[in-house]
Amino acid sequence: MHFIFEVHLKPGYRAEQYADAWVRASEIIQRSPGAMGTRLHRKIGHPDVLLAIATWESKAVRDEMEAAQPGEVRDIIASQADFVDIQLVGEFEAPEWEVVPPA
């Protein structure tokens, strides 16, 4: 499953500043059972908008991590609250349909 959210940077705050905190929190979160990686993307033409995608084994394991989120992660997230607006895009199942180029 994919947990996807948009990050809107407030004026004067750079993507690199947010990414530093995002990487620190993600490195801790990725130690959780069922964590399968995270990615942070810049929106083309909009340097103040990022897209974060976290992949999990299932919604249930992600919900378990969220319920028992380490204090260090909560602190990192709280440290960013004044500088960003987060908009949840949604929670998506693994793809049912996929077309990939031949190897």
Secondary structure by P-SEA (a helix, b strand, c coil): cbbbbbbbbcccccaaaaaaaaaaaaaaaaacccccbbbbbbccccccbbbbbbbcccaaaaaaaaaaccaaaaaaaaaacccbbbbbccccccccbbbbccc
